[in-house]
């Protein structure tokens, strides 16, 4: 069974409700303490690794292996990736090192080498392949957890190991965190290159499946997203472009397609938690493909429009909004609204925060603030880019203001504002009275060539 088959199988799987007797609190505490002690012991250097690396390098350069002790060889795994060039790049050294471990038959030394293999995993590195061959030979020599893991998942078979691990992760009834712990990839190995490779392999597979069967994939997306997080931190940040590749896998299927609302909202929320809002913090998105960024920007534009209309529905007279909802939604749905941002005074900000919590949608928590001086506490403004025009539509009895390109008074998106920022120097303004939509549309059409039929926006 390949990864794609495994994921498809999971979409049809409905877990049975299982009940277990409660675990005694003392057992929970003992497991927690033991885990912390293991992590602590793994992080303490019992030898000067910098000095050891220098001595290993000198021995390799001169061929004077007899200057090294058995203890030196047992700790050598921790030095394989150190320095320039790293010792793993020296074939003669690696051959001698692995021969020394064969003679010593130290399970602790092999365990340290396993940690190096998982941490620095690479599909095409000759040194990693050589280490993997050694581990396939040595690990079964003892009855221990790594022998069982390799027998079950082929952990040390470089070409197939990440795929087999990814299949196991996505099929398991255990939580992603439990799978990582159970397979020896918990703790400081959670973000290892081996785990990252399996994670990104799954990302590519899910991306392909989103094109085929998006409506059945929400449980898989949630499991995949959970796997990639440790608390509120992305687990594989140390792997080059891992977060960017993850974002691209979730966004690129929607370049020319519309995502189901539940899928869109989940992906949008997950990416906001990992990479933050690209409108506010674009630096975190620099490595993401431009087409994927455009998808995310389009979704956030939709979120801002919905946010504005939902909040004002709760803070303004109801007769004001059906017309404006239809008008601005028409520009968004036809992809004429390129960007959007909302600014709220006190009442709207409070409502927006509650909506963000109720909808479990962090995009509803991103908005600008209106300075209370000169505004009412229930005011809100929708700021949009339509073509080359900047538009600010005020709630309640406010007006719609439009600035032409190169107008120095045009407001900037994605900020907080005082009242004058969003009215001063506009090239057009219109009260929401009578058939206001026709005048606003005609001004936009004249300056952008964006044309819509009246029945589409009225």
Secondary structure, 3 states (H helix, E strand, C coil): CCHHHHHHHHHCCCCCCCCCCCCCHHHHHHHHHHHHHHHHHHHCCCCCHHHHHHHHHHHHHHCCHHHCCHHHHHHHHHHCCCCCCCHHHCHHHHHHHHHHHHHHCCHHHHHHHHHHHHHCCCCCCHHHHHHHHHHHHHHHHCCCHHHHHHHHHCCCCHHHHHHHHHHHHHHCCCCHHHHHHHCCCCHHHCCCHHHHHHHHHHHHHHHHHHHHHHHHCHHHHHHHHHHCEECCEECCCCCCCHHHHHHHHHHHHHCCCCCCHHHHHHHHHHHHHHHCCCCCCHHHHCCCCHHHHHHHHHHHHHHHHHHHHHHHHHHCCHHHHHHHHHHHHHHHHCCCEEEEEEEECHHHHHHHHHHHHHHCCHHHHCCEEECCCCCCCCCEEEEEEECCEEEEEECCCCEEEEECCCCCCCCCCCCCECHHHHCCCCCEEEECCCCHHHHHHHHHHHHHCCCCCHHHHC
